[in-house]
């Protein structure tokens, strides 16, 4: 019998849902095959290993996520862009029932404790590449804000600061699951970078 044909993109979506919820070590190809309604052997034939399937699924996720980041950071005042970025980030962490957290942070934590070589340097590089590309997009938005007089700091340092805050938010989400806390921290981070809205109104009032 010919192996059943399947939608490659749909398999990657289903696989990543499993990896996101349970981690790479906690997910089996049998789990993915069952959810996809195909034979486990078909996954081996298509991808070769669980790690290779994870890397393909993560690449798909990364591409989609970067599209969303570019969208929220691409227009509007700098405060609006950064606020929208944090809102999207927290919404991503809190998605699912129960919330699934951050797949990148979870993957990096798995790497740190991995003993059997299941996740290798290619996975580490994939995580690092996404973080770097998001940081670059943040730096671009901050640089544009500086040109418009909305920000007077170092765009590179500020972008790294924001990225560091998002990693902390991912850990706090896992520890406490308190969305209000996450959003309060994000709003405070924006205020630290740009000044509070009240301070901004006062500066404009004095200028007038």
N, C-alpha and C positions, 0 to 999 in steps of 0.2 A: 504493500500500500504506500502511496505517496504521502509524505508528511503533510499535515494540515498547514495551509498557508495562513499567515496572520498579518495584521496591521503592525508594522514595525514601531511606528510612533505610539500607538496605543499600548503596546507591550512596555515601552519605556515609561509611559505615564503610570501604568499599573505597578511596574517594578519600583518606581521611585516612591509611590505612595507607601509601599511596604518598607522600603529602606528608611523613609522619613519617620514612619511610626515606630519601627522596631530596631533601627540601626542595621548596619551591614551584617554584623555577627549574628544578630537576632533574626535575620531573614534567611530563608532557604529558597532555592530555586523551585522546590516543590510548592511552597507557599505562593510564589508568583505564578507558576504554571496553573495552579488550582484557580486563582482569581481570574486568570486570563482565559481559562477554559481550553488549555492546550496541553500537550505532553511535555514533561520535563526535558525529555531528549531533544525536543524542538528548540528549547532555549540553549542547550549545550551546542547544538549544531549551528545556531545563529550567532551566539556570542562567545562560546568557548569556556567561560567560567563565570561564577557569580561576580567576581571583582570586575571583569570586563563589562558585564551587564550594568553594574553599578556606575562605572565610569561613563558609559554611554548615556545612562539615565541622568546622571548628574550634569553632563554636558548639555543635555536638552533643557534641564531645569535652569542652568546658569544662563543660557541664551535667552530664555523667556524672562528671567528675573532682570537681566540687564536691560531688556526692552522697557520694562516697567520703571526701572531706575532712571533711564534716560528721559522717559516721559515726565516723571514728577520733578526732575531737576532741570528740565529744558526750558521752562518759561515762567514768567511772573517775577515778583520781587523776591529777593534772596530769602527773606524770612518765610515767605510762602513756600518756596522750594524746599527749604530745610525741614519745615514743619511737615510738609507732605511726604518727604523722604522718611522721616521718623514714623509717621503714621503708617505708611506702607510697610515698613520694617516690623513694627509691632503687630500689625494685622497679620503679617506672614507668620510670625512666631505663634500667634494665638489661633491660627486656623486649625480646623479639625476638631473632633470631639472624641477624646479629650484633646486639648491643644498639643500640636506636634513639636513645638519649639523650632529652633533654627537648624536646618540640615547641615549647614557648613560647620557650625560650632560643634554639633554632635559628632560629625565625622572626624573633626580634628581631635576631639576627646577620645574617640575610638582609636585613632592612630597612636595617641600618646600611650595607650595601655596595651596596644596590640603586641602579642608575643609570637604568633605563628606565621607572620608574614602575609596574612590575607590581604591587608591593605599596604601597598608599597609606596614608593616615592611618586609614582604617577598620580595616586590619589592625593597625596600631600600637595603636589604641584597644582592639581585641579582646584583644590580649595584655595590655595594661595593666589592663583590666577584670578579667581572671582573677586576675592577681597581687594586685590590690586586694581582691578578694573573699576570696581565701585569707588574706591578711593580716588582714582583719577577723575571720575565723573564728578565727585564732590569737589575736588580741587578746581575743576573747570568752572563749576557753578560759583564757587567762592571768588575765583579770579574775576569772573564777570561782575559779581556783586561789588568787588573792590573798584572796578572801573567805573561803576555807577555811583560810587560813594556810599554804598550800603555796608561796607566792611572795611576795616582799616588794619587788619592783622595779616599774618602770613598764611596764604591759602593752602600751602602744602602742609604746614604744621596743623592748621585747623581741620583739614580733611582727615589727617591721621587721628586727631583727637575725636572727631565724630565717629570714625570707624571703630575706635577703641570703646567709645560709649556704647555703640550697638552690640559689641561683643559682651560688655557687661550687662546690658539689658537681656541678652539671650540667657546668661547664667541666672540672673534674678528671676526671669520668667520660669525657669525650671525649678528654682528654689521655692518661690512663693506663689506663682500663678496669679499675681495681682496686677491686672491690666491698668488700673488707675495709677498705681505706683509707677509703672513703666512710662505712662504718658506724662506724668508729673516730672520725672527725671528728664525725659526728652525735651519738654518745654523749658526746663531750667537750663539744659545744655545749649539750646538756641539762644536763650537770654544771655548766657555767659559770653557767647560769641558775638552777638549783635547788640547787646543791651536790651533791657526790658522795654516793652511798649510804652510804659509810662515815662521812662527816661528819654525815649525817642521823641515823645510828644513835648517834653520839657525843652529838649535841645532845639526843636523846630520853633517853639514859642519864643525862646530867647533870640533865635536868629531873626525872627520877624519883629 
